[in-house]
Amino acid sequence: MELAIYEAFREAGIEEAKAKAIHKTIHATINAAIEKTVDLSQLATKSDIEQLRLETKAEIEKTKADIIKWNIGAIIAAAGIAMAIARLFFTAA
């Protein structure tokens, strides 16, 4: 884009030194505006996103293992309770 601006000034008949000066001014103004509006420390890189994805996957796997563990425990407890109730009501005296 910046080269196009420079070339447009040259084609309009503006001398090279002035076209370069205008180009540098526009370039500096655009960069200053970007720095004011974008906080570069808040941008995520590809490696940041990949690390977050891996951490999230690990957390999901941990949660999955916990759910399985608690479900197996609940099933064993329910079976034990059912056996105790059956023994209470169905034992021959």
C-alpha positions as CSV (number, residue, x, y, z in Angstrom):
1,M,0.0,0.0,0.0
2,E,2.8,2.4,0.9
3,L,4.6,1.8,-2.3
4,A,1.4,2.5,-4.2
5,I,1.0,5.8,-2.4
6,Y,4.6,6.8,-3.3
7,E,4.0,5.8,-6.9
8,A,0.8,7.7,-7.1
9,F,2.6,10.9,-5.9
10,R,5.3,10.3,-8.5
11,E,2.7,9.8,-11.2
12,A,1.0,13.0,-10.1
13,G,4.2,14.8,-10.8
14,I,5.5,15.3,-7.3
15,E,9.2,15.2,-7.2
16,E,10.9,12.2,-5.7
17,A,12.2,13.8,-2.5
18,K,8.8,15.2,-1.6
19,A,7.0,11.9,-2.5
20,K,9.5,10.1,-0.2
21,A,8.9,12.6,2.6
22,I,5.1,12.3,2.3
23,H,5.4,8.5,2.2
24,K,7.5,8.5,5.4
25,T,5.1,10.8,7.1
26,I,2.1,8.7,6.2
27,H,3.9,5.5,7.2
28,A,4.9,7.0,10.6
29,T,1.3,8.2,11.2
30,I,-0.2,4.8,10.4
31,N,2.3,3.0,12.6
32,A,1.6,5.5,15.5
33,A,-2.2,5.0,15.1
34,I,-1.7,1.2,15.2
35,E,0.4,1.3,18.3
36,K,-2.2,3.5,20.0
37,T,-5.1,1.2,19.2
38,V,-3.5,-2.3,19.4
39,D,-2.0,-3.6,22.6
40,L,0.5,-6.0,21.2
41,S,1.0,-7.7,24.5
42,Q,-2.7,-8.9,24.3
43,L,-2.3,-10.7,21.0
44,A,-2.0,-14.4,20.9
45,T,0.6,-16.2,18.8
46,K,0.2,-19.6,17.2
47,S,2.3,-21.2,20.0
48,D,0.1,-19.5,22.6
49,I,-3.0,-21.0,21.0
50,E,-1.4,-24.4,20.7
51,Q,-0.3,-24.3,24.3
52,L,-3.9,-23.4,25.4
53,R,-5.3,-26.2,23.3
54,L,-3.0,-28.7,24.9
55,E,-3.7,-27.5,28.4
56,T,-7.5,-27.7,27.6
57,K,-7.2,-31.2,26.2
58,A,-5.2,-32.3,29.3
59,E,-7.9,-30.8,31.6
60,I,-10.7,-32.5,29.6
61,E,-8.8,-35.9,29.9
62,K,-8.4,-35.4,33.7
63,T,-12.1,-34.5,34.1
64,K,-13.1,-37.5,32.0
65,A,-11.0,-39.9,34.2
66,D,-12.5,-38.4,37.3
67,I,-16.0,-38.9,36.0
68,I,-15.3,-42.5,35.1
69,K,-13.8,-43.1,38.5
70,W,-16.8,-41.6,40.4
71,N,-19.3,-43.4,38.2
72,I,-17.6,-46.8,38.8
73,G,-17.6,-46.1,42.5
74,A,-21.3,-45.1,42.4
75,I,-22.2,-48.3,40.5
76,I,-20.3,-50.4,43.1
77,A,-22.0,-48.6,46.0
78,A,-25.4,-49.0,44.4
79,A,-24.8,-52.7,43.8
80,G,-23.7,-53.1,47.4
81,I,-26.8,-51.3,48.7
82,A,-29.0,-53.4,46.4
83,M,-27.4,-56.6,47.7
84,A,-27.9,-55.5,51.3
85,I,-31.6,-54.7,50.7
86,A,-32.0,-58.1,48.9
87,R,-30.4,-59.9,51.8
88,L,-32.6,-58.1,54.3
89,F,-35.9,-59.0,52.5
90,F,-35.1,-62.3,50.9
91,T,-33.1,-64.2,53.5
92,A,-34.7,-67.4,54.8
93,A,-35.3,-67.3,58.4
